[in-house]
Amino acid sequence: MTKTLTFGVVHMTVAFTVAYLMTGSVVVGGAIALVEPAVNTVAYFFHEKTWDWVRAGRHRPESALPVVA
């Protein structure tokens, strides 16, 4: 969870900087820096959970799993 939170902080900083440079507005930069990375951080968390699920092989039907002899 710490990795996810620090990623969120970095993402918010980058989002603010890019939005500010593109618009010249601190308000727009701030709004984008709060909303977009917050949503993206939640999406990243579920992305990691989905990949854990895929790696565990739970995405395949039982019949598709290899038989270990």
HUJODA-V29431 format. One record per pair of residues at least 24 apart in sequence whose C-alpha atoms are under 6 Angstrom apart, sorted by the first residue. I is the first residue (numbers start at 0). J is the second residue. D is the distance in whole Angstrom. If there is no record, write none. Layout:
# HUJODA-V29431
I/J/D
I/J/D
This chain:
# HUJODA-V29431
7/40/6
10/36/6
11/36/5
